[in-house]
């Protein structure tokens, strides 16, 4: 019984760690996957730099330290460029438009994103309008 309890505690800790920081990427990827039948992992990879940029004011310091740790210039911009470079090397599209997603449902996507459980893990509590704009930025390629 004790071993089972420890496994339950461990799995709960793992799930908590996994959910931490999923935020805006997943809050947008979930409705986009449902509405456009797009692959969840690909959506996250496309959305990542847009969400990082939208969260820059509150995550800049941490990502600057992370940039230093991985051997980059210690800045948010260096980390963001590193993410963009990796995506390019892997052949990940830069925009949602490249995988056939347009802006037509921006308002609906924004509403669905604010209601998504992952939205609570974002460092900034984005409004429906902010999520809609983030989505439009990712369609257009506006960082």
Secondary structure as the mmCIF struct_conf table of DSSP 4:
data_model
#
loop_
_struct_conf.conf_type_id
_struct_conf.id
_struct_conf.beg_label_comp_id
_struct_conf.beg_label_asym_id
_struct_conf.beg_label_seq_id
_struct_conf.end_label_comp_id
_struct_conf.end_label_asym_id
_struct_conf.end_label_seq_id
HELX_RH_AL_P HELX_RH_AL_P1 UNK A 2 UNK A 19
TURN_TY1_P TURN_TY1_P1 UNK A 20 UNK A 21
HELX_RH_AL_P HELX_RH_AL_P2 UNK A 23 UNK A 36
HELX_RH_AL_P HELX_RH_AL_P3 UNK A 40 UNK A 54
TURN_TY1_P TURN_TY1_P2 UNK A 55 UNK A 55
HELX_RH_AL_P HELX_RH_AL_P4 UNK A 56 UNK A 69
TURN_TY1_P TURN_TY1_P3 UNK A 70 UNK A 71
BEND BEND1 UNK A 72 UNK A 72
BEND BEND2 UNK A 74 UNK A 75
HELX_RH_AL_P HELX_RH_AL_P5 UNK A 76 UNK A 90
TURN_TY1_P TURN_TY1_P4 UNK A 91 UNK A 91
BEND BEND3 UNK A 94 UNK A 96
HELX_RH_3T_P HELX_RH_3T_P1 UNK A 97 UNK A 99
TURN_TY1_P TURN_TY1_P5 UNK A 100 UNK A 100
BEND BEND4 UNK A 103 UNK A 103
TURN_TY1_P TURN_TY1_P6 UNK A 104 UNK A 105
HELX_RH_AL_P HELX_RH_AL_P6 UNK A 106 UNK A 115
BEND BEND5 UNK A 116 UNK A 116
HELX_RH_3T_P HELX_RH_3T_P2 UNK A 117 UNK A 121
BEND BEND6 UNK A 122 UNK A 124
HELX_RH_AL_P HELX_RH_AL_P7 UNK A 128 UNK A 140
TURN_TY1_P TURN_TY1_P7 UNK A 141 UNK A 141
#
